[in-house]
Amino acid sequence: MFMQRNVSLLLFMPISLYLIIIFKFKAFKPIILLLSGYIIVLGFVGYNNYKKSEIFHFIPDTQRDAHWNYVSHILNSKKLNISIGESEKNKHDEMNKWIVDNNIKLNTRKGIRELGMYKQSYFIESLKGNLFNYFKYHIWKSCQFLILDYTWVKKHYNLDKSIPKYWQQSSFKAGLTYKIIYSFFIYALCLYGFFQMFFLRDFDRKIGFFIILMFLYFVGILGWTGISRYSTTILIFFSIFFGYGVKGLINKTRYMIYGFKN
């Protein structure tokens, strides 16, 4: 999964937590096997990067600058009490000065990696003393992240992405109210399915607990983006809740009509 999408880099953590909680001391062996296999895969990725750039690393450069691109100037605007526009300009001015002062060659893999590390450090600095604002921002963007946008593919084929910050166009936000209502009913049915699972077998409860851990992981890692298409990583898990919810409604309807249920 990590080789498909780097968001899975830390996925071993909720899986290991699940194994520890469910199997206690018996979880030691499967966790060791899990981590051993994962380290082998990361080793191949790191070696491949080393052959190309003479630097052993397995974290993609794009992962290092994501928060710098979208969040750091917003946090600094709060910290320094300046406008977001001014904060964004300062961010780029400081980066350009750093590139010149350190003679960074952006036409090399090494230079690109050094710039990525600078951006990562810049975000960490903007985060210091600003955790509360970051959590507020994360929660707000996570609410956007969880909206099910059923027009996403069509919308992106029709939008002019050459326009800076195209996502702020009115056409991008069209039909938002309908999407929120649609999402509410889908998640309500999933929540109903979640409670249905916990009245069934112990196995069902364990599956439900695992899904909640996956949900928390992906919201924690991706929620700050506010991009709903990234939530598809969660939907594959929530489809199980949805299935239990549909089955529960069918059984309840049968009981009301015929006096029995499966």
C-alpha positions as a Python dict, from the first residue, in 0.01 Angstrom:
ca = {
    (1, 'M'): (0, 0, 0),
    (2, 'F'): (287, 239, 76),
    (3, 'M'): (427, 185, -274),
    (4, 'Q'): (85, 284, -411),
    (5, 'R'): (22, 585, -186),
    (6, 'N'): (273, 724, 63),
    (7, 'V'): (-10, 807, 307),
    (8, 'S'): (19, 441, 417),
    (9, 'L'): (368, 501, 558),
    (10, 'L'): (255, 475, 923),
    (11, 'L'): (-34, 234, 869),
    (12, 'F'): (153, -32, 1068),
    (13, 'M'): (84, 172, 1385),
    (14, 'P'): (-298, 134, 1409),
    (15, 'I'): (-267, -227, 1287),
    (16, 'S'): (-12, -304, 1559),
    (17, 'L'): (-230, -130, 1818),
    (18, 'Y'): (-526, -340, 1709),
    (19, 'L'): (-324, -663, 1740),
    (20, 'I'): (-199, -566, 2088),
    (21, 'I'): (-547, -480, 2218),
    (22, 'I'): (-713, -790, 2072),
    (23, 'F'): (-441, -1054, 2119),
    (24, 'K'): (-235, -906, 2406),
    (25, 'F'): (100, -1090, 2437),
    (26, 'K'): (19, -1319, 2145),
    (27, 'A'): (43, -1012, 1920),
    (28, 'F'): (422, -1000, 1949),
    (29, 'K'): (495, -1255, 1674),
    (30, 'P'): (256, -1119, 1407),
    (31, 'I'): (377, -762, 1475),
    (32, 'I'): (741, -868, 1429),
    (33, 'L'): (650, -1044, 1103),
    (34, 'L'): (450, -741, 987),
    (35, 'L'): (733, -498, 1058),
    (36, 'S'): (997, -729, 911),
    (37, 'G'): (813, -754, 581),
    (38, 'Y'): (752, -380, 577),
    (39, 'I'): (1118, -296, 648),
    (40, 'I'): (1225, -522, 360),
    (41, 'V'): (995, -333, 120),
    (42, 'L'): (1118, 4, 251),
    (43, 'G'): (1474, -121, 209),
    (44, 'F'): (1419, -184, -163),
    (45, 'V'): (1257, 159, -206),
    (46, 'G'): (1539, 330, -17),
    (47, 'Y'): (1807, 149, -216),
    (48, 'N'): (1638, 242, -543),
    (49, 'N'): (1639, 609, -435),
    (50, 'Y'): (2003, 577, -330),
    (51, 'K'): (2100, 455, -677),
    (52, 'K'): (1931, 762, -830),
    (53, 'S'): (2036, 1034, -585),
    (54, 'E'): (2312, 881, -366),
    (55, 'I'): (2083, 942, -67),
    (56, 'F'): (1905, 653, 105),
    (57, 'H'): (1546, 759, 168),
    (58, 'F'): (1199, 614, 124),
    (59, 'I'): (978, 916, 199),
    (60, 'P'): (881, 1091, -128),
    (61, 'D'): (991, 1454, -160),
    (62, 'T'): (631, 1564, -224),
    (63, 'Q'): (531, 1439, 121),
    (64, 'R'): (774, 1679, 285),
    (65, 'D'): (635, 1999, 137),
    (66, 'A'): (257, 1939, 151),
    (67, 'H'): (203, 2121, 484),
    (68, 'W'): (434, 2402, 372),
    (69, 'N'): (227, 2452, 58),
    (70, 'Y'): (-115, 2460, 221),
    (71, 'V'): (-91, 2520, 595),
    (72, 'S'): (227, 2695, 716),
    (73, 'H'): (132, 3046, 595),
    (74, 'I'): (-214, 3011, 753),
    (75, 'L'): (-58, 2921, 1089),
    (76, 'N'): (197, 3203, 1063),
    (77, 'S'): (-77, 3454, 986),
    (78, 'K'): (-237, 3360, 1319),
    (79, 'K'): (94, 3361, 1505),
    (80, 'L'): (216, 3695, 1364),
    (81, 'N'): (-131, 3854, 1339),
    (82, 'I'): (-92, 3938, 969),
    (83, 'S'): (-305, 3861, 665),
    (84, 'I'): (-284, 3520, 498),
    (85, 'G'): (-173, 3688, 174),
    (86, 'E'): (115, 3867, 348),
    (87, 'S'): (212, 3550, 530),
    (88, 'E'): (218, 3354, 203),
    (89, 'K'): (438, 3619, 40),
    (90, 'N'): (679, 3609, 336),
    (91, 'K'): (695, 3231, 307),
    (92, 'H'): (802, 3242, -57),
    (93, 'D'): (1046, 3530, 0),
    (94, 'E'): (1216, 3341, 284),
    (95, 'M'): (1237, 3025, 72),
    (96, 'N'): (1391, 3208, -225),
    (97, 'K'): (1645, 3376, 3),
    (98, 'W'): (1734, 3039, 159),
    (99, 'I'): (1784, 2883, -187),
    (100, 'V'): (2024, 3163, -289),
    (101, 'D'): (2211, 3176, 44),
    (102, 'N'): (2268, 2800, 44),
    (103, 'N'): (2337, 2770, -330),
    (104, 'I'): (2068, 2503, -371),
    (105, 'K'): (2064, 2346, -718),
    (106, 'L'): (1702, 2262, -793),
    (107, 'N'): (1793, 2073, -1111),
    (108, 'T'): (1938, 1788, -901),
    (109, 'R'): (1771, 1523, -687),
    (110, 'K'): (1986, 1632, -393),
    (111, 'G'): (1874, 1993, -429),
    (112, 'I'): (1508, 1898, -452),
    (113, 'R'): (1543, 1683, -141),
    (114, 'E'): (1718, 1964, 52),
    (115, 'L'): (1437, 2202, -43),
    (116, 'G'): (1181, 1948, 76),
    (117, 'M'): (1358, 1920, 411),
    (118, 'Y'): (1366, 2300, 440),
    (119, 'K'): (991, 2318, 378),
    (120, 'Q'): (930, 2047, 636),
    (121, 'S'): (1138, 2237, 894),
    (122, 'Y'): (956, 2560, 808),
    (123, 'F'): (620, 2399, 878),
    (124, 'I'): (742, 2259, 1210),
    (125, 'E'): (853, 2609, 1311),
    (126, 'S'): (512, 2751, 1218),
    (127, 'L'): (354, 2477, 1430),
    (128, 'K'): (544, 2573, 1747),
    (129, 'G'): (317, 2756, 1988),
    (130, 'N'): (38, 2717, 1734),
    (131, 'L'): (-96, 2368, 1801),
    (132, 'F'): (-442, 2487, 1904),
    (133, 'N'): (-488, 2677, 1577),
    (134, 'Y'): (-362, 2376, 1383),
    (135, 'F'): (-611, 2143, 1555),
    (136, 'K'): (-896, 2386, 1482),
    (137, 'Y'): (-786, 2402, 1120),
    (138, 'H'): (-752, 2021, 1104),
    (139, 'I'): (-1103, 1963, 1243),
    (140, 'W'): (-1260, 2217, 1006),
    (141, 'K'): (-1082, 2074, 701),
    (142, 'S'): (-1163, 1718, 814),
    (143, 'C'): (-1533, 1805, 800),
    (144, 'Q'): (-1479, 1910, 437),
    (145, 'F'): (-1269, 1599, 377),
    (146, 'L'): (-1560, 1376, 483),
    (147, 'I'): (-1815, 1534, 247),
    (148, 'L'): (-1893, 1279, -25),
    (149, 'D'): (-1851, 1464, -355),
    (150, 'Y'): (-2026, 1248, -616),
    (151, 'T'): (-1944, 1500, -893),
    (152, 'W'): (-1568, 1510, -833),
    (153, 'V'): (-1448, 1337, -1151),
    (154, 'K'): (-1680, 1527, -1386),
    (155, 'K'): (-1603, 1855, -1210),
    (156, 'H'): (-1228, 1815, -1250),
    (157, 'Y'): (-1259, 1743, -1621),
    (158, 'N'): (-1450, 2069, -1671),
    (159, 'L'): (-1251, 2304, -1446),
    (160, 'D'): (-977, 2532, -1579),
    (161, 'K'): (-688, 2433, -1354),
    (162, 'S'): (-460, 2696, -1507),
    (163, 'I'): (-641, 2946, -1282),
    (164, 'P'): (-452, 2992, -950),
    (165, 'K'): (-643, 2839, -658),
    (166, 'Y'): (-903, 2696, -893),
    (167, 'W'): (-1071, 2524, -597),
    (168, 'Q'): (-1200, 2863, -482),
    (169, 'Q'): (-1414, 2907, -793),
    (170, 'S'): (-1791, 2909, -739),
    (171, 'S'): (-1828, 2624, -990),
    (172, 'F'): (-1601, 2411, -772),
    (173, 'K'): (-1833, 2458, -475),
    (174, 'A'): (-2156, 2412, -669),
    (175, 'G'): (-2413, 2179, -512),
    (176, 'L'): (-2238, 2175, -175),
    (177, 'T'): (-2565, 2172, 20),
    (178, 'Y'): (-2688, 1863, -168),
    (179, 'K'): (-2355, 1687, -108),
    (180, 'I'): (-2373, 1758, 265),
    (181, 'I'): (-2730, 1618, 283),
    (182, 'Y'): (-2626, 1315, 76),
    (183, 'S'): (-2324, 1257, 301),
    (184, 'F'): (-2537, 1291, 614),
    (185, 'F'): (-2769, 1008, 509),
    (186, 'I'): (-2481, 782, 403),
    (187, 'Y'): (-2293, 835, 730),
    (188, 'A'): (-2614, 799, 934),
    (189, 'L'): (-2669, 457, 778),
    (190, 'C'): (-2304, 368, 846),
    (191, 'L'): (-2345, 475, 1210),
    (192, 'Y'): (-2658, 260, 1236),
    (193, 'G'): (-2459, -31, 1091),
    (194, 'F'): (-2181, 33, 1344),
    (195, 'F'): (-2426, -6, 1635),
    (196, 'Q'): (-2578, -312, 1467),
    (197, 'M'): (-2234, -478, 1464),
    (198, 'F'): (-2186, -430, 1837),
    (199, 'F'): (-2504, -624, 1916),
    (200, 'L'): (-2380, -926, 1717),
    (201, 'R'): (-2088, -1164, 1761),
    (202, 'D'): (-1755, -1079, 1922),
    (203, 'F'): (-1599, -1118, 1575),
    (204, 'D'): (-1823, -840, 1439),
    (205, 'R'): (-1726, -609, 1724),
    (206, 'K'): (-1357, -667, 1652),
    (207, 'I'): (-1408, -583, 1285),
    (208, 'G'): (-1593, -267, 1388),
    (209, 'F'): (-1309, -165, 1619),
    (210, 'F'): (-1055, -222, 1341),
    (211, 'I'): (-1256, 0, 1102),
    (212, 'I'): (-1269, 279, 1361),
    (213, 'L'): (-889, 265, 1394),
    (214, 'M'): (-853, 286, 1014),
    (215, 'F'): (-1095, 580, 1009),
    (216, 'L'): (-901, 770, 1277),
    (217, 'Y'): (-571, 701, 1102),
    (218, 'F'): (-675, 827, 759),
    (219, 'V'): (-859, 1131, 898),
    (220, 'G'): (-555, 1211, 1112),
    (221, 'I'): (-316, 1179, 818),
    (222, 'L'): (-530, 1327, 538),
    (223, 'G'): (-814, 1521, 701),
    (224, 'W'): (-620, 1850, 705),
    (225, 'T'): (-624, 1858, 322),
    (226, 'G'): (-1002, 1905, 310),
    (227, 'I'): (-1003, 1714, -22),
    (228, 'S'): (-1296, 1475, -33),
    (229, 'R'): (-1152, 1238, -296),
    (230, 'Y'): (-883, 1137, -47),
    (231, 'S'): (-1159, 998, 177),
    (232, 'T'): (-1203, 702, -61),
    (233, 'T'): (-945, 524, 155),
    (234, 'I'): (-1206, 531, 432),
    (235, 'L'): (-1509, 445, 218),
    (236, 'I'): (-1385, 93, 144),
    (237, 'F'): (-1395, 29, 521),
    (238, 'F'): (-1720, 216, 580),
    (239, 'S'): (-1888, 3, 313),
    (240, 'I'): (-1889, -272, 578),
    (241, 'F'): (-2077, -47, 823),
    (242, 'F'): (-2308, 50, 536),
    (243, 'G'): (-2380, -318, 461),
    (244, 'Y'): (-2465, -392, 824),
    (245, 'G'): (-2688, -83, 829),
    (246, 'V'): (-2879, -192, 518),
    (247, 'K'): (-2919, -542, 657),
    (248, 'G'): (-3045, -400, 987),
    (249, 'L'): (-3305, -187, 809),
    (250, 'I'): (-3421, -484, 599),
    (251, 'N'): (-3459, -700, 909),
    (252, 'K'): (-3646, -426, 1094),
    (253, 'T'): (-3881, -376, 796),
    (254, 'R'): (-3946, -752, 771),
    (255, 'Y'): (-4022, -766, 1141),
    (256, 'M'): (-4267, -477, 1117),
    (257, 'I'): (-4446, -628, 814),
    (258, 'Y'): (-4421, -1003, 865),
    (259, 'G'): (-4328, -1039, 1231),
    (260, 'F'): (-3991, -1208, 1170),
    (261, 'K'): (-3635, -1117, 1072),
    (262, 'N'): (-3314, -1288, 956),
}
